[in-house]
Structure formats: structure tokens, C-alpha cells
């Protein structure tokens, strides 16, 4: 009798563990842009990671919205097919400069303002103005740049470390996101392209929002230092900064700024077609 009872209790306990494990696994909520839609150009030669991360994002935009962003990556070799060779050329031009309709653009690394985030942002905006549709929606968050009043189109940027809710909202709208990251111990930054966010919604019931105090969260990203596969990392909130362990040095890095771009929602796009093209920020969801 005791043996039977003990066996029954063990069985019940084992089943309870299975149910709990199944619940934990089932509670992951994921937002994932299709990785195959991104470019795979690399940070070669080293030091042009922002250019590579941007072009990899632009490949996603061109793939996701082929009609609107068909010209965002030009056919530089003139063979009638925009392919990886053209992506590499675009990377080199957005890094070092290009000429368009008589306007000379210096490129991300040619401006030399002493503010790498500003140079990256402005060059990206100029590229979109030259090659993208006029109704492209820009948005972003960058720390310690209040107002960005002297930045080209900087009025759309928020002065804050990139927030989880902002990144989640942009991914939810199928936008591309480039991230500027820095080592927590100090030093030169790096650029990556965000592809996915996910968190384990352990609330009872889950509320559909990440609680950094009790719930695990992860990011997936495409790193121009190794584009063979996406990288993933557990992300935490320290103060107001999102931090994670960077795959290449196993040290803690934080997200300092985030840029996004996309087309307006269909209803807004219809209004723009009637009233002229603009470059603006999409209203954020509450």
C-alpha cells in the first residue's frame, strides 16, 4: 500500500513538473523579422560596421516593401539585377561617400563631426532622401542628445537610451532597426541589426509585457562581424539601459542608440499620396 501510494505521489509530482516545464516553454512571446530578408554584407575592411549594418537593414526594407523601396539600393554595376555585389558597393558608398544629382555626400566616416552617432544618422537620412521614397518614416532613440536640433531630421529622435517598448513596437510594425552598442567598460562602439525580440511571459496570467525584474528576455541580431548566422543574447535592464553579453568578447555591452525606418501604414500612405510626400515620424503606440 505504502509503495503504491509513494509511486502514485511520485507520478503526480512528475506530471506536475512536466506541466510546469510545458508552461514555461509555451510562455515565450516572440517578434521575429524573417532573417533571410536581410543583407549579409560584412564589416570588411574592419571599421565600417555602421555602414554594413545599415545596408543589411536596407536589404530587408527592399525585400519587405519591394515596390516602395525598389530604388533604395541602386544597380551600381548596371547588370539589371540588384544583388550582393551592389549591396557591397552600397556599403562602401554609404561608408565613404557618394554623389547624387550634383550633391556630394561625405559618408558616415567622412563627415568627421566627432559625434559618430550623428554622422551615422545624418548619412543614413541623406541616403534615404537620395534613393528612397520621400514618404519614408524615420524614428529613433539616442542617449544624451537632447533635441538633436542641429542634426539633419533630428527632430524625430528621442533623448533616451533605446527602450524595450520602443524596439518591440518597431518590430511589431515590421520595421528595420539598427543598433549602436558600446562596451560597459568603455571603448569604441559597434553597430548591429536587430532581427528579433522575445521574452518569457511568466505572469499568471501573462500580461503580454516584459517585466525585467522577473522575466527573461532575449534579442537576436545580425552582426556585420559575422553574418553567417544571427546571434542571440539574454538582455537585462540596468537602470535605464538595455545590456547584453556581446558574442565576440563575452563582455557586457549596452544599447546606446537605435534607428528605424519604414513606410507609413496603408491609410497614412493614401493620405500622403494626396497631399504630397514627406519625411516624418510614425505616431508611436501608447
N, C-alpha and C positions, 0 to 999 in steps of 0.2 A: 504493500500500500504506500509506504513512505517513498519507495523507489519510484513508483508510478507517479506520485504527486510531484516529487522532485523533477522527474523528467518532463511532466506537463508544464511546471513553472519555468523550467529552462527553455522549453519550446516557445512558451508565450513571450518570455524575455527576448529570445532570439528574433521572433517575429516583430516585436516592438522595435528592436534595433533596425531591422530591415525597413520597417515603415518610416522610421526617423531618417535613415540614410536616404531613402527614396524621396522624402520630403525635401531634405537639404539639397539634393541634386536637382529636384524639379523646380526649386525656387529661384534659380538663376534667371535673371532678366537680361537679355542681350540686344544691343543695337549693333548691327554689322553691315557696313557697306561692302559690296562684292569686291574682294581683293583683286580678282583678275581684271577689274576695270581700271586699275591704277597703272601708271607707268612704272618702269623698273630701272630708270637711269640711275647711275651711281654717283657717288661723291668722288669723281675722278677727273682731274687730279684732286687730291685732298684739299679741302678748304673752300669748296663751293657747295656745301651741304644745303644751304638755303635755296640755292638755285635748283638743285636736284629735287629737293622735297617739293618745291613749288611746281615744277614741271610734272612730277608724278601726280600731284593733285590735279593739274590741268588736264592730264590724260583722262582722269576719272570724269571730270566735267564734260569733256568732249565725248566720252563713251556714254555717260548717263543722259546727256542732253545733246544729241548729235546735230539737231537742226540749229539750235541756238548757238552752240559753241563750235561749229564746224571750223571756223577760221582761227580759233584761239591758238592752235599750233599749226603754223604755216607749213606748206610743202616747200621746204627750203631747197631740196635737190631737184625739184621740178619734174619728178617722175610720175606725177599724178596720183601718188599713193603716200599718204602721211603715215609713216611708220617709225620704228625705233631710231633710225638714222636721223630723221627730222626731230625727234624728241631730244636726242643728244645735242643737235645743233641749237635747238631752242634753249636747252640748259646752258650752253656756252654763251649764247647771246644774252640771256637774262642775267647771267653772271657778269659778263664783261662789257656789255653794251650793244646797241643796235641803232639803226636809223630807220625812221618811218615817216614818209611824206614830208621829208625835209627836217623833221625833228630828230635831234641827236639825243639818245638816252644813254646814260653812263653805265647802267647796270648796277647790280647790288653791290659789287665790290669796287666800283669806280667812283661812287659819289664821295666817299670819304668824309662823312659828316662827323665821325666819331661816335655815332649812335647806330650800331648795327641793326637794331630793330626798326628804326626809322628808315634806313636805307633799303631794307628788305621790303617793308610795307610800301613805300613810295614806288619802288621799281615794279613791284607786282601790280600796283594800280595803274601805272603808266602802260604796262604790257596789256592789261585788260582794255584800257582805253584805245590802244592802237589796234589790237587784234580781236578783242571780244565784243559781244553785243553791248550797246550803250545802256541797256537796262540791267546789267549785271548788278546783283545785290552784294554789297560788301558789309562785313561786320568784323568785330574783333574785340579782344580784351588784352590790355598790356599794363604791366605794373609800373607805377611811378612815372607816368607820362600824363599828368593832368591836362585834359582838354585836347592835347595834341594839336593845338591851334595853328602851329606853324608847319604841320605835316600836310602833304597833299591828300585831300579827302580824309584827313584825320578826325574830322568831326563825328565820324561814326564809331570811333573807338571809345571803349570804357576804360577808365583808370582803375584797374584792379588785376590781381592775379586771375588767370582764367579759372572760372568756376565750373564745377561738375554739371550744374544745371544748364549752364550756357552750352557746354560741349555736347551734353545729351540732347538739347533742343536742336542744335545744328545737325547732328547726326540723324535725328528723327526726321528732319526735313530733307535728308539725302544730300546734304551739303558736304563739300570737301573742307578739311581742316588741316592747316599746317601749324605745328607747334614749335616754339622756340624754348629750348630747355637749357638749364645751367646746372653745373655740379654744386651741391650744397656747400662744399668746402671752398668754393671759389674757383675761378678759372674761365677759360674760353667756353662759349656756348656751342650748341649744336641744333640742328633742325631735323624734324621728323614729320611724317604724315600720318595723322590719326586715322585708323580704319574701323575701330570697334571700341565700345564700352560695355561693360556688364557688371552686375552686382548680384549678390545673394540676398534676396528679399526675405529675411527671416522673421519679419513681423508676424503676429498672429491675430488677424490675418495680415498678410503683407500689404503694405500701403503703396507699393509701386515707386517708392522713392528711396534713394540710398541714404542710410543712416551710418555715417562714417564711424560712429562710436561703437557700433555693434555688428556691422555687416561688412563682409569682404567685397572688394571691388577690384576690377582689373581693366587694363587698357591693352589693346592691340595696336601696333603701329608698323609702318613701313619705314625702315631706316636706310638712308642712302649709302651708309657704310657697308650694308649687306642686304641687297634687295632679293636674295634668293628665296626668302620666306618672311612672313610677318613675325615680329617679336611680340611677346606678351609680358606683362609685369603686373604685380599687385600694386595698387595705388592706395595711398593713405592721405589724409588731410591733416597737415601740421600747421596749426594757426590758420591762416587763410590760403596756404599753398598746397597744391596737389603735388605729391612727391612719389617717386618710384625708383626702383633699382635699375640702372641702365645696364643692358646686357653686356656691353663691351668692357666695362671696368668693374662691374658689380658694386659700384658706389651709388649713393643716394643723389638723385637729380630732382630738380623741381621744374614745374612748367611756369615759365615767365610770361609768355605771350602766345596768343592764338589768333590766327587769321582765318576767315571763312569767306567763301564766295559761292553764289549760285544764281539761279534765275528767280524772279518773283513767282508767287503762287499763281495758278492759272487766271483767277479772277482779276488779280492785280495786273497781270501781264496784259489782259484785254484792255484795261483802262489806260495803260501806258501806250498801247498801240494807237489809241485815240488821241491821247494828249501829248505825244512826243516821248522820246526816250530820255531816261535819266539814270544817274548812278546813285543809288540810295541804299539805306539800311532797311531790311525787313523788320517789321514790328515784332519784338520778342513776345513769346507767350508768357503769360503771368505765371 
